[in-house]
């Protein structure tokens, strides 16, 4: 099958680029595939982090791609659409995680040949952080796709709310399995400057308001001195409100901040040092952090929002907190350490991992693409 994959690739960095690179490597084994990426993904003033690009010393899969699309320059939308159409792919594959990309991607997809199947992998449809253009952007993007891949029931519900006739498949998020293996926990703690004896919690990933770090910090402040917390990830936005909680916390000395972009080769350190990963999210669809945690066989404590509990099984692979509230989060953390056989959780995670492989995801995607082609874009 001939595939044009239009999305974020090297030299851009982050979870989307990592997902795309892993899927690209799987698809290229048995297909003719070309990666097309952005000349400009976001204007700098709209990007909340330090940089969008791979930096010297970063570990990244240098997927060869053609940089064509500028999300804020409509002239490149037409150029990109024409370029892809002229290569005559069987499938144009995109990834959609923010409505900001709806106009540019939607326009490119609109310009494709009627014999080309257009499929999007949806991370989000209705965004966590609302903007005035969401409705318009979603309509433009969704109507110019023939099929969708969703990785949680929450995203599926959002999709069908906006496009009830959508053709779709539901497949779990594959494992982020490119980070290498765990290392000895004591060695990891030593390298990070952590206590060897304390119970170790991990908050990992970009720090954004909807992820509920403030709730976790408040809950942690109410725990005793036998706990320590790792906060590892780049800050998106203002950190001052979190810092205020830390400064006022009686457990301040047990909160360890690593507020920078975590390079791939650093990831095993944090996951090896931790006993459990905490997702105190206020809203969610699915989370790539779950996939990283499962790769390292690390149990998860997560709030019952969005689609998190679809892949985190209460008392089997972690604990689900009924709602994002500080007392419930504190109770769940304490209860986790009362579980007699936490190794059983790791065994359950190993069983779950067998289902969530890139070959399985790729095979279902290709089968879906073939079914759409046979149905000649029935909408």
C-alpha positions as CSV (number, residue, x, y, z in Angstrom):
1,X,0.0,0.0,0.0
2,X,1.3,3.5,-0.8
3,X,0.9,5.8,2.1
4,X,1.4,9.6,2.6
5,X,1.8,10.3,6.3
6,X,1.2,14.0,7.0
7,X,2.0,15.0,10.6
8,X,4.7,15.9,13.1
9,X,8.1,14.3,12.4
10,X,11.8,15.0,13.1
11,X,13.1,17.7,13.7
12,X,10.0,18.4,15.9
13,X,10.0,16.7,19.3
14,X,7.5,15.5,21.8
15,X,5.0,12.6,22.2
16,X,3.2,13.2,18.9
17,X,6.5,13.0,16.9
18,X,7.4,9.9,18.9
19,X,4.1,8.2,18.2
20,X,4.4,9.0,14.5
21,X,8.0,7.8,14.2
22,X,7.1,4.4,15.8
23,X,4.1,3.9,13.6
24,X,6.1,5.0,10.5
25,X,8.8,2.4,11.3
26,X,6.1,-0.3,11.6
27,X,4.3,0.7,8.4
28,X,7.5,1.0,6.3
29,X,8.2,-2.7,6.7
30,X,5.5,-3.8,4.2
31,X,4.4,-0.5,2.6
32,X,5.6,2.3,0.5
33,X,5.4,5.3,2.8
34,X,6.4,9.0,2.7
35,X,6.5,11.3,5.7
36,X,5.3,14.9,5.1
37,X,5.7,17.3,8.0
38,X,5.5,21.0,8.9
39,X,7.6,23.9,7.8
40,X,6.0,25.6,10.8
41,X,3.9,23.7,13.3
42,X,3.0,26.6,15.6
43,X,4.0,30.3,15.5
44,X,6.4,30.7,18.4
45,X,4.1,33.0,20.3
46,X,1.5,30.3,20.5
47,X,3.8,27.5,21.7
48,X,3.8,27.3,25.5
49,X,7.0,25.3,25.9
50,X,10.7,26.0,25.6
51,X,11.1,24.8,22.0
52,X,9.3,22.7,19.4
53,X,12.5,21.3,18.0
54,X,14.9,18.5,18.8
55,X,18.0,20.0,20.5
56,X,21.6,19.0,20.5
57,X,21.9,15.9,22.7
58,X,18.3,14.9,22.3
59,X,17.7,11.3,21.2
60,X,15.3,11.2,18.3
61,X,14.4,9.0,15.4
62,X,15.5,11.0,12.4
63,X,12.6,10.1,10.1
64,X,13.3,11.4,6.6
65,X,10.4,13.8,5.7
66,X,9.4,16.5,3.3
67,X,8.7,19.8,5.2
68,X,5.8,21.6,3.3
69,X,2.9,22.7,5.5
70,X,2.9,26.0,7.4
71,X,-0.3,26.0,9.6
72,X,-0.7,29.8,9.3
73,X,0.2,30.2,5.6
74,X,-2.7,29.1,3.4
75,X,-0.5,29.2,0.3
76,X,1.4,26.2,1.7
77,X,-1.9,24.4,2.3
78,X,-2.6,24.3,-1.4
79,X,1.0,23.4,-2.2
80,X,1.0,20.5,0.3
81,X,-2.4,19.2,-1.0
82,X,-1.1,19.3,-4.6
83,X,2.2,17.6,-3.7
84,X,0.4,14.7,-2.0
85,X,-2.2,14.4,-4.7
86,X,0.5,14.2,-7.4
87,X,2.2,11.3,-5.6
88,X,-1.1,9.3,-5.9
89,X,-1.1,7.6,-2.6
90,X,-3.6,4.9,-1.7
91,X,-4.0,6.4,1.8
92,X,-3.3,9.8,3.4
93,X,-2.8,9.4,7.1
94,X,-2.9,12.3,9.5
95,X,-2.9,12.7,13.3
96,X,-5.3,15.2,15.0
97,X,-4.8,16.4,18.5
98,X,-5.7,20.1,18.5
99,X,-8.3,22.1,16.6
100,X,-5.6,24.6,15.7
101,X,-4.6,22.1,13.0
102,X,-8.1,21.7,11.6
103,X,-8.1,24.3,8.9
104,X,-4.7,23.5,7.4
105,X,-5.0,19.7,7.5
106,X,-8.7,19.9,6.5
107,X,-7.8,21.9,3.4
108,X,-5.0,19.5,2.4
109,X,-7.3,16.5,2.7
110,X,-10.0,18.3,0.7
111,X,-7.7,18.5,-2.3
112,X,-7.0,14.8,-2.5
113,X,-8.0,12.5,-5.4
114,X,-11.3,10.7,-4.9
115,X,-9.5,7.4,-5.1
116,X,-7.3,8.2,-2.1
117,X,-8.5,7.1,1.3
118,X,-8.1,9.8,4.1
119,X,-7.7,8.5,7.6
120,X,-7.0,10.4,10.8
121,X,-5.7,9.0,14.1
122,X,-7.6,11.1,16.7
123,X,-6.0,12.0,20.0
124,X,-8.6,14.6,20.8
125,X,-11.7,16.0,19.0
126,X,-13.2,18.2,21.6
127,X,-10.1,19.9,23.2
128,X,-9.2,20.2,26.9
129,X,-8.7,24.0,26.5
130,X,-11.6,25.6,24.6
131,X,-11.1,28.2,21.9
132,X,-13.5,30.2,19.8
133,X,-12.6,28.5,16.5
134,X,-13.0,24.9,17.8
135,X,-16.4,24.3,16.1
136,X,-15.3,25.6,12.7
137,X,-12.0,23.9,12.7
138,X,-13.5,20.5,13.7
139,X,-16.2,20.7,11.0
140,X,-13.6,21.5,8.3
141,X,-11.3,18.7,9.4
142,X,-13.8,15.9,10.1
143,X,-15.8,16.3,6.9
144,X,-12.7,15.8,4.8
145,X,-11.8,12.4,6.2
146,X,-13.1,9.0,5.2
147,X,-12.3,7.2,8.4
148,X,-10.9,7.6,11.9
149,X,-8.8,5.6,14.3
150,X,-9.8,6.3,18.0
151,X,-7.9,5.1,21.0
152,X,-10.5,5.6,23.7
153,X,-14.2,5.4,24.1
154,X,-14.2,9.1,25.3
155,X,-12.7,10.2,21.9
156,X,-15.2,8.0,20.1
157,X,-18.1,9.6,21.9
158,X,-16.8,13.0,21.0
159,X,-16.4,12.0,17.4
160,X,-19.9,10.6,17.0
161,X,-21.3,13.6,18.8
162,X,-19.9,15.8,16.0
163,X,-20.1,13.3,13.1
164,X,-22.7,10.6,13.8
165,X,-22.1,8.8,10.5
166,X,-18.3,8.5,11.0
167,X,-16.5,5.4,9.9
168,X,-14.1,4.3,12.6
169,X,-12.1,1.6,14.3
170,X,-11.4,1.6,18.1
171,X,-7.8,0.4,18.9
172,X,-5.9,1.0,22.2
173,X,-2.9,3.3,22.2
174,X,0.2,1.1,21.5
175,X,3.1,1.0,23.9
176,X,5.8,3.7,23.8
177,X,8.5,1.0,23.7
178,X,11.5,2.9,22.4
179,X,12.8,4.2,25.8
180,X,14.9,1.1,26.6
181,X,14.7,-1.0,29.8
182,X,14.3,-0.2,33.5
183,X,17.5,0.1,35.5
184,X,18.0,-0.8,39.2
185,X,15.7,1.3,41.4
186,X,18.4,2.2,43.9
187,X,20.8,3.3,41.1
188,X,18.0,5.5,39.6
189,X,17.2,7.1,43.0
190,X,20.9,7.8,43.6
191,X,21.3,9.5,40.2
192,X,18.3,11.6,40.8
193,X,19.3,12.5,44.4
194,X,16.4,10.8,46.0
195,X,16.0,8.9,49.3
196,X,16.4,5.1,49.0
197,X,13.9,4.4,51.7
198,X,10.9,6.6,50.9
199,X,7.8,5.6,48.9
200,X,8.3,7.3,45.5
201,X,5.5,8.8,43.4
202,X,6.0,10.0,39.8
203,X,4.2,12.8,37.9
204,X,5.5,12.7,34.4
205,X,4.9,14.7,31.2
206,X,4.2,18.2,30.1
207,X,2.7,20.3,32.9
208,X,-0.6,21.8,31.8
209,X,-3.6,23.0,33.8
210,X,-5.9,20.1,33.0
211,X,-3.4,17.5,34.2
212,X,-4.1,18.4,37.8
213,X,-0.6,18.7,39.3
214,X,-2.0,21.2,41.7
215,X,-4.3,18.5,43.1
216,X,-1.4,16.1,43.5
217,X,0.8,18.7,45.3
218,X,-2.1,19.5,47.7
219,X,-2.6,15.8,48.4
220,X,1.1,15.2,48.8
221,X,1.2,18.0,51.4
222,X,-1.1,15.9,53.5
223,X,1.0,12.8,53.4
224,X,3.5,11.9,56.1
225,X,7.3,12.1,55.7
226,X,7.7,8.6,54.3
227,X,6.8,9.7,50.8
228,X,8.7,11.6,48.1
229,X,7.4,13.0,44.8
230,X,9.1,13.3,41.4
231,X,7.7,16.0,39.1
232,X,9.4,15.5,35.7
233,X,8.4,17.4,32.6
234,X,8.5,20.7,30.8
235,X,6.3,23.5,32.0
236,X,3.6,24.7,29.6
237,X,2.4,28.0,31.0
238,X,2.9,29.7,34.4
239,X,4.4,27.5,37.2
240,X,3.8,30.1,39.9
241,X,0.6,28.6,41.3
242,X,2.3,25.2,41.7
243,X,5.3,26.8,43.2
244,X,3.1,28.5,45.8
245,X,1.7,25.1,46.9
246,X,5.2,23.7,47.1
247,X,6.6,26.6,49.1
248,X,3.7,26.2,51.6
249,X,3.9,22.5,51.8
250,X,5.2,20.8,55.0
251,X,6.6,18.2,52.6
252,X,8.5,20.7,50.5
253,X,11.8,18.9,51.0
254,X,10.3,15.7,49.6
255,X,9.2,17.2,46.3
256,X,11.8,16.9,43.6
257,X,11.4,19.0,40.5
258,X,12.8,18.2,37.1
259,X,11.0,20.9,35.1
260,X,12.6,20.5,31.7
261,X,11.9,18.5,28.5
262,X,12.8,14.9,29.4
263,X,14.9,13.4,26.7
264,X,14.2,9.8,25.6
265,X,17.4,8.4,27.2
266,X,16.5,10.1,30.6
267,X,13.0,8.5,30.8
268,X,14.1,5.2,32.3
269,X,15.7,7.0,35.3
270,X,12.4,8.5,36.4
271,X,10.3,5.4,35.8
272,X,12.9,3.1,37.5
273,X,13.0,5.2,40.6
274,X,9.2,5.3,41.1
275,X,6.8,2.9,42.7
276,X,3.7,4.3,40.9
277,X,2.9,6.9,38.3
278,X,0.1,9.3,39.3
279,X,-2.3,10.9,36.7
280,X,-4.4,13.4,38.7
281,X,-6.0,14.7,35.6
282,X,-9.0,17.0,35.7
283,X,-10.0,16.1,32.1
284,X,-8.6,13.6,29.6
285,X,-9.2,11.5,26.6
286,X,-6.5,8.9,26.6
287,X,-2.9,9.5,27.8
288,X,0.4,8.5,26.3
289,X,1.8,8.5,29.8
290,X,-0.2,5.3,30.4
291,X,1.6,3.7,27.5
292,X,5.0,4.8,28.9
293,X,4.2,3.5,32.3
294,X,3.0,0.2,31.0
295,X,6.2,-0.2,29.0
296,X,8.1,0.1,32.3
297,X,5.5,-2.1,34.1
298,X,4.8,0.7,36.5
299,X,1.3,0.7,38.1
300,X,-0.8,3.9,37.8
301,X,-3.1,5.9,40.1
302,X,-5.5,7.9,37.9
303,X,-8.6,9.9,38.2
304,X,-11.8,8.7,36.6
305,X,-11.9,11.2,33.8
306,X,-12.2,10.7,30.0
307,X,-11.0,7.3,28.9
308,X,-8.3,6.7,31.5
309,X,-10.0,3.8,33.2
310,X,-10.4,2.0,29.8
311,X,-6.8,0.9,30.0
312,X,-6.1,1.3,33.8
313,X,-7.9,-1.5,35.6
314,X,-8.8,-0.8,39.3
315,X,-6.8,-3.0,41.7
316,X,-5.3,-4.9,38.7
317,X,-3.0,-2.5,36.9
318,X,-3.4,0.4,39.3
319,X,-6.1,2.3,41.2
320,X,-8.9,4.6,39.8
321,X,-9.9,7.6,41.9
322,X,-13.6,8.4,41.6
323,X,-13.1,12.1,40.8
324,X,-10.3,14.6,40.8
325,X,-10.4,15.7,44.5
326,X,-7.6,16.1,46.9
327,X,-8.9,13.9,49.8
328,X,-9.7,11.0,47.3
329,X,-6.3,11.3,45.7
330,X,-4.5,11.2,49.1
331,X,-6.5,8.2,50.1
332,X,-5.7,6.4,46.9
333,X,-2.0,7.0,47.3
334,X,-2.1,5.6,50.8
335,X,-4.2,2.6,49.7
336,X,-1.8,1.8,47.0
337,X,0.9,1.1,49.5
338,X,-1.5,-1.2,51.5
339,X,-1.8,-3.5,48.5
340,X,-0.2,-6.8,49.7
341,X,1.0,-8.0,46.3
342,X,1.9,-5.1,44.1
343,X,3.9,-7.5,41.9
344,X,0.6,-8.9,40.7
345,X,-0.2,-5.5,39.2
346,X,3.1,-5.7,37.2
347,X,2.1,-9.2,36.0
348,X,-1.3,-7.9,34.9
349,X,0.4,-5.1,33.1
350,X,2.6,-7.6,31.2
351,X,-0.5,-9.4,30.0
352,X,-2.1,-6.1,28.9
353,X,1.0,-5.2,27.0
354,X,0.8,-8.2,24.8
355,X,-2.3,-6.7,23.1
356,X,-1.0,-3.2,22.6
357,X,1.8,-3.7,20.1
358,X,2.7,-1.6,17.1
359,X,2.3,-4.6,14.7
360,X,-1.2,-5.1,16.0
361,X,-2.1,-1.4,15.7
362,X,-0.6,-1.2,12.2
363,X,-2.4,-4.3,11.0
364,X,-5.8,-3.0,12.1
365,X,-5.1,0.4,10.5
366,X,-4.3,-1.2,7.2
367,X,-7.2,-3.5,7.3
368,X,-9.5,-0.5,8.0
369,X,-8.0,1.4,5.1
370,X,-8.6,-1.5,2.8
371,X,-12.2,-1.7,3.9
372,X,-12.8,2.0,3.2
373,X,-11.2,1.6,-0.2
374,X,-13.5,-1.3,-1.1
375,X,-16.5,0.7,0.1
376,X,-15.5,3.6,-2.2
377,X,-15.7,6.2,0.6
378,X,-19.2,5.5,1.8
379,X,-20.0,8.4,4.2
